[in-house]
Amino acid sequence: MSSVFSFPTSILVGASSLAELPNRLAQIGMSRPLVVTDPGLLQTDAYRRFEVVNNGRWPVFSGVHPNPIEEDVEAALSAYLDAQADGVIAFGGGSALDVGKVVRLRVKRPTHKLREFNFHDDWSGLPPCVAIPTTAGTGSEVGRSSVIIIEGKKTVIFHPSLLANLAVLDPELTLGLPPRLTAATGADALTHCIESFTSPVYHPLCDGIALEAIHIIGKALPQAVHHGNDVEARKQMLVAAMMGGIAFQKDLGATHALAHPLSSICGLHHGTANALCLPAVMEFNAQRKPGLYRRVALALELSDTSDAAACRHIRELLSDIGLGGGLRAHGVTESQLDALTEQAFADACHQTNPVPVTKSDLRALYEKAL
């Protein structure tokens, strides 16, 4: 059976790289892009930096929810058509990037709702897109998918055509992130890398990228959380998050299957949900597949490369950046476990976990994470 490897996104990295945006837009044929972002971002230093570049030239849609819903995409479509836009600038965290990327499907087929998406339809010729992350977490700027809540469930819309034409990684845009959000988004990137590396799917390119990103995150994430104005640490986290976004095209695991319902049912930030579930899943996996995390431990430069040491280090790292404790401290209750477990078992991510998981396993993992 053949494998296909593809890393086509152009990526611009560096402090003040945002200033190059107008010239880059001209190169990819955009003259009137719709800026897709969220309302909270409009009051940030990152957006003020963006306004200097925008200078009022480009229309803005700022109606994206923290966990985006189908209605966000519909509203973005209306804004795109009203503005007679010819492309999209997705500016913000993973939610804004996901909506900005996927609204182009609706532009292509305005009579078809997102819930009617068919992978096998012709999606060639989507409007161009530039993705500019203001958090270092999801890696959505280089991803082939968008996660949108449709009819109460987190739904992954996947197609290679969703790739952005250009990703701009400017660490100055992340300097204003508070420590808690820096930690949650960084934990998301870390989870992407650990789960993609340990997924049994064959993709050695992604394995190498994931391990190097784990190495970078182990050093840069605590620094970015505790010393938020460290531009180099911020740059390293943006690069590592982007690498995680590339790596998890290989696939993810049970942590993400558990985390997705925690966002759609309980409203938890996706990165926080991952952080609260990751240690329990790693310990579960290591018990059933000894040696699974040896190379993760090596990437983290641990002298002890046992599974136990790797799991303990990840738990301690997450605690150090303020993401210790359990789900109960974040408002999750035992009464929600049945609904959470049903959605987690229906989530495809656990199918590429390094060891098989049953529905009862997923419930037990929720209980341990409480």
Sequence and secondary structure as in RCSB ss.txt:
>XXXX:A:sequence
MSSVFSFPTSILVGASSLAELPNRLAQIGMSRPLVVTDPGLLQTDAYRRFEVVNNGRWPVFSGVHPNPIEEDVEA
ALSAYLDAQADGVIAFGGGSALDVGKVVRLRVKRPTHKLREFNFHDDWSGLPPCVAIPTTAGTGSEVGRSSVIII
EGKKTVIFHPSLLANLAVLDPELTLGLPPRLTAATGADALTHCIESFTSPVYHPLCDGIALEAIHIIGKALPQAV
HHGNDVEARKQMLVAAMMGGIAFQKDLGATHALAHPLSSICGLHHGTANALCLPAVMEFNAQRKPGLYRRVALAL
ELSDTSDAAACRHIRELLSDIGLGGGLRAHGVTESQLDALTEQAFADACHQTNPVPVTKSDLRALYEKAL
>XXXX:A:secstr
         EEEESTTGGGGHHHHHHHTT SSEEEE  GGGGGSHHHHHHHHHHTT S EE    SS BHHHHHH
HHHHHHHHT SEEEEEESHHHHHHHHHHHHHHHSTTS GGG  TTS  TT   EEEEESSSS  GGG SEEEEEE
TTEEEEEE GGGS SEEEE GGGGTT  HHHHHHHHHHHHHHHHHHHHS S  HHHHHHHHHHHHHHHHHHHHHH
HSTT HHHHHHHHHHHHHHHHHTTS   HHHHHHHHHHHTT   HHHHHHHHHHHHHHHHHHHSTTTTHHHHHHT
T S  SHHHHHHHHHHHHHHTT  S GGGGT  GGGHHHHHHHHHHSGGGGGSSS   HHHHHHHHHHH 
